[in-house]
């Protein structure tokens, strides 16, 4: 429900894009992409890679993110 209010407010204020951060296979990132898509908003996801193969893993949430048209940027947090 939190996303419903946040994205509704963003849309009402004229936003056309939503940006969020999470780990690869993040439920939050996928749910944001779903909610934004329903409201006609673009989605940009910054996803933290945990293993070197994460960028090639097109299963589950990442597959849904891509189907929903989310723009995905992979980031490494090694050495933070």
N, CA, C and O of each residue as an XYZ file, in Angstrom:
320
protein
N       0.829     -1.198      0.000
C       0.000      0.000      0.000
C       0.867      1.252      0.000
O       0.462      2.290     -0.523
N       2.045      1.159      0.579
C       2.924      2.321      0.634
C       3.235      2.832     -0.774
O       3.200      4.038     -1.019
N       3.539      1.918     -1.695
C       3.845      2.318     -3.072
C       2.659      3.001     -3.731
O       2.831      3.945     -4.503
N       1.463      2.529     -3.432
C       0.254      3.126     -4.004
C       0.193      4.615     -3.675
O      -0.104      5.435     -4.543
N       0.472      4.960     -2.428
C       0.423      6.360     -2.012
C       1.599      7.158     -2.564
O       1.420      8.276     -3.049
N       2.794      6.590     -2.492
C       3.983      7.302     -2.973
C       3.922      7.571     -4.475
O       4.204      8.682     -4.924
N       3.554      6.552     -5.246
C       3.521      6.724     -6.696
C       2.334      7.570     -7.132
O       2.432      8.314     -8.108
N       1.227      7.468     -6.430
C       0.085      8.332     -6.724
C       0.444      9.787     -6.508
O       0.075     10.649     -7.305
N       1.165     10.063     -5.428
C       1.614     11.425     -5.137
C       2.601     11.905     -6.198
O       2.523     13.047     -6.652
N       3.525     11.037     -6.591
C       4.503     11.405     -7.624
C       3.807     11.737     -8.936
O       4.147     12.721     -9.593
N       2.846     10.930     -9.310
C       2.107     11.167    -10.563
C       1.324     12.469    -10.491
O       1.293     13.237    -11.453
N       0.690     12.717     -9.345
C      -0.089     13.940     -9.161
C       0.804     15.179     -9.267
O       0.350     16.241     -9.694
N       2.069     15.038     -8.880
C       3.015     16.153     -8.944
C       3.690     16.263    -10.303
O       4.563     17.108    -10.497
N       3.289     15.410    -11.250
C       3.794     15.519    -12.610
C       4.998     14.663    -12.939
O       5.583     14.813    -14.012
N       5.383     13.772    -12.048
C       6.530     12.895    -12.331
C       6.178     11.931    -13.460
O       5.032     11.499    -13.588
N       7.173     11.604    -14.269
C       6.948     10.612    -15.322
C       7.851      9.396    -15.162
O       7.747      8.431    -15.920
N       8.746      9.448    -14.161
C       9.704      8.372    -13.940
C       9.898      8.138    -12.446
O       9.908      9.077    -11.650
N      10.050      6.869    -12.082
C      10.327      6.474    -10.704
C      11.684      5.788    -10.690
O      11.974      4.957    -11.551
N      12.516      6.135     -9.716
C      13.843      5.535     -9.569
C      13.923      4.887     -8.193
O      13.530      5.489     -7.194
N      14.437      3.650     -8.142
C      14.635      2.995     -6.856
C      15.872      2.107     -6.901
O      16.420      1.832     -7.969
N      16.297      1.666     -5.726
C      17.508      0.865     -5.563
C      17.172     -0.401     -4.785
O      16.346     -0.376     -3.873
N      17.810     -1.498     -5.145
C      17.658     -2.745     -4.398
C      18.679     -3.756     -4.883
O      19.451     -3.484     -5.802
N      18.675     -4.911     -4.265
C      19.560     -5.989     -4.710
C      18.938     -6.678     -5.920
O      17.742     -6.534     -6.174
N      19.741     -7.420     -6.661
C      19.165     -8.196     -7.759
C      18.127     -9.134     -7.162
O      18.293     -9.613     -6.040
N      17.077     -9.396     -7.892
C      15.933    -10.202     -7.464
C      15.145     -9.546     -6.327
O      14.427    -10.226     -5.595
N      15.278     -8.233     -6.181
C      14.569     -7.488     -5.141
C      13.060     -7.500     -5.373
O      12.589     -7.159     -6.458
N      12.309     -7.893     -4.349
C      10.850     -7.813     -4.429
C      10.396     -6.359     -4.493
O       9.467     -6.025     -5.228
N      11.054     -5.495     -3.720
C      10.697     -4.075     -3.724
C      10.844     -3.480     -5.121
O       9.956     -2.770     -5.591
N      11.954     -3.766     -5.780
C      12.180     -3.224     -7.122
C      11.120     -3.729     -8.094
O      10.597     -2.954     -8.894
N      10.801     -5.005     -8.034
C       9.792     -5.572     -8.927
C       8.415     -4.976     -8.645
O       7.687     -4.631     -9.575
N       8.056     -4.853     -7.373
C       6.757     -4.282     -7.018
C       6.667     -2.820     -7.443
O       5.601     -2.354     -7.847
N       7.783     -2.096     -7.353
C       7.807     -0.710     -7.819
C       7.578     -0.660     -9.323
O       6.822      0.182     -9.808
N       8.222     -1.553    -10.063
C       8.040     -1.598    -11.518
C       6.592     -1.912    -11.883
O       6.048     -1.320    -12.815
N       5.966     -2.832    -11.163
C       4.564     -3.182    -11.421
C       3.659     -1.984    -11.159
O       2.833     -1.630    -11.999
N       3.815     -1.364     -9.996
C       2.957     -0.238     -9.622
C       3.155      0.949    -10.561
O       2.186      1.590    -10.968
N       4.399      1.240    -10.903
C       4.678      2.354    -11.809
C       4.084      2.088    -13.186
O       3.513      2.983    -13.810
N       4.221      0.858    -13.653
C       3.675      0.482    -14.955
C       2.169      0.690    -14.991
O       1.638      1.185    -15.985
N       1.482      0.322    -13.931
C       0.025      0.494    -13.864
C      -0.383      1.965    -13.947
O      -1.458      2.295    -14.448
N       0.495      2.847    -13.448
C       0.194      4.276    -13.460
C       0.763      4.984    -14.686
O       0.622      6.199    -14.824
N       1.402      4.231    -15.573
C       1.973      4.828    -16.772
C       3.279      5.556    -16.532
O       3.657      6.430    -17.312
N       3.973      5.205    -15.457
C       5.252      5.836    -15.137
C       6.406      4.949    -15.599
O       6.307      3.723    -15.561
N       7.486      5.566    -16.029
C       8.710      4.838    -16.364
C       9.388      4.408    -15.068
O       9.205      5.033    -14.023
N      10.169      3.339    -15.143
C      10.885      2.845    -13.967
C      12.360      2.686    -14.283
O      12.734      2.087    -15.291
N      13.193      3.231    -13.404
C      14.638      3.034    -13.482
C      15.050      2.320    -12.198
O      14.793      2.803    -11.095
N      15.692      1.170    -12.357
C      16.128      0.375    -11.215
C      17.648      0.326    -11.158
O      18.305      0.049    -12.162
N      18.200      0.594     -9.990
C      19.613      0.383     -9.729
C      19.688     -0.850     -8.841
O      19.246     -0.824     -7.692
N      20.251     -1.935     -9.377
C      20.281     -3.208     -8.669
C      21.706     -3.598     -8.314
O      22.585     -3.658     -9.175
N      21.918     -3.860     -7.035
C      23.239     -4.264     -6.555
C      23.507     -5.717     -6.914
O      22.707     -6.601     -6.607
N      24.635     -5.954     -7.566
C      25.030     -7.325     -7.897
C      25.764     -7.934     -6.705
O      26.651     -7.318     -6.115
N      25.375     -9.141     -6.377
C      25.994     -9.858     -5.262
C      27.085    -10.792     -5.779
O      28.142    -10.924     -5.162
N      26.824    -11.435     -6.908
C      27.804    -12.328     -7.530
C      28.041    -11.858     -8.962
O      27.207    -11.145     -9.519
N      29.160    -12.246     -9.565
C      29.455    -11.826    -10.939
C      28.395    -12.263    -11.954
O      28.252    -11.625    -12.998
N      27.662    -13.320    -11.675
C      26.673    -13.834    -12.625
C      25.306    -13.164    -12.519
O      24.416    -13.474    -13.311
N      25.116    -12.269    -11.577
C      23.804    -11.650    -11.372
C      23.276    -10.945    -12.615
O      22.069    -10.948    -12.855
N      24.151    -10.345    -13.406
C      23.700     -9.608    -14.588
C      23.158    -10.529    -15.675
O      22.408    -10.080    -16.541
N      23.522    -11.798    -15.644
C      23.034    -12.741    -16.642
C      21.828    -13.547    -16.144
O      21.289    -14.370    -16.884
N      21.413    -13.321    -14.924
C      20.328    -14.099    -14.313
C      18.975    -13.480    -14.647
O      18.517    -12.565    -13.964
N      18.342    -13.985    -15.701
C      17.066    -13.432    -16.156
C      15.871    -14.220    -15.632
O      14.884    -14.398    -16.346
N      15.951    -14.683    -14.416
C      14.829    -15.422    -13.831
C      14.049    -14.522    -12.877
O      14.501    -13.436    -12.512
N      12.909    -14.982    -12.498
C      12.100    -14.414    -11.422
C      11.912    -12.902    -11.559
O      11.435    -12.422    -12.587
N      12.288    -12.159    -10.524
C      11.990    -10.728    -10.488
C      12.667     -9.935    -11.600
O      12.071     -9.000    -12.136
N      13.888    -10.283    -11.954
C      14.564     -9.537    -13.020
C      13.847     -9.749    -14.347
O      13.725     -8.814    -15.139
N      13.381    -10.945    -14.595
C      12.601    -11.199    -15.808
C      11.345    -10.328    -15.813
O      11.017     -9.721    -16.832
N      10.651    -10.265    -14.695
C       9.460     -9.416    -14.608
C       9.814     -7.944    -14.792
O       9.094     -7.220    -15.479
N      10.914     -7.492    -14.188
C      11.359     -6.103    -14.361
C      11.534     -5.783    -15.842
O      11.102     -4.731    -16.314
N      12.171     -6.700    -16.570
C      12.415     -6.490    -18.001
C      11.119     -6.520    -18.797
O      10.928     -5.699    -19.694
N      10.222     -7.457    -18.483
C       8.935     -7.525    -19.180
C       8.157     -6.227    -18.984
O       7.474     -5.763    -19.897
N       8.263     -5.645    -17.791
C       7.553     -4.405    -17.476
C       8.222     -3.173    -18.082
O       7.703     -2.063    -17.967
N       9.365     -3.366    -18.722
C      10.033     -2.257    -19.395
C      10.913     -1.405    -18.504
O      11.290     -0.296    -18.882
N      11.246     -1.909    -17.327
C      12.112     -1.146    -16.429
C      13.510     -1.018    -17.028
O      14.033     -1.953    -17.634
N      14.091      0.146    -16.848
C      15.478      0.383    -17.253
C      16.347     -0.078    -16.080
O      16.230      0.450    -14.974
N      17.208     -1.052    -16.319
C      17.983     -1.655    -15.234
C      19.450     -1.270    -15.352
O      20.064     -1.389    -16.412
N      19.995     -0.804    -14.226
C      21.419     -0.495    -14.122
C      21.976     -1.356    -12.992
O      21.486     -1.303    -11.863
N      22.992     -2.140    -13.298
C      23.614     -2.986    -12.286
C      24.772     -2.226    -11.654
O      25.579     -1.608    -12.350
N      24.843     -2.280    -10.330
C      25.926     -1.608     -9.620
C      26.586     -2.601     -8.670
O      25.918     -3.447     -8.075
N      27.895     -2.486     -8.536
C      28.644     -3.333     -7.615
C      28.962     -2.515     -6.376
O      29.430     -1.380     -6.471
N      28.711     -3.089     -5.232
C      28.980     -2.392     -3.978
C      30.204     -2.977     -3.280
O      30.387     -2.796     -2.076
N      31.044     -3.682     -4.047
C      32.259     -4.264     -3.466
C      33.143     -3.157     -2.908
O      33.282     -2.091     -3.508
N      33.729     -3.423     -1.767
C      34.659     -2.479     -1.174
C      33.991     -1.291     -0.524
O      34.641     -0.277     -0.270
N      32.713     -1.398     -0.252
C      32.043     -0.245      0.372
C      32.399     -0.095      1.796
O      31.919      0.825      2.459
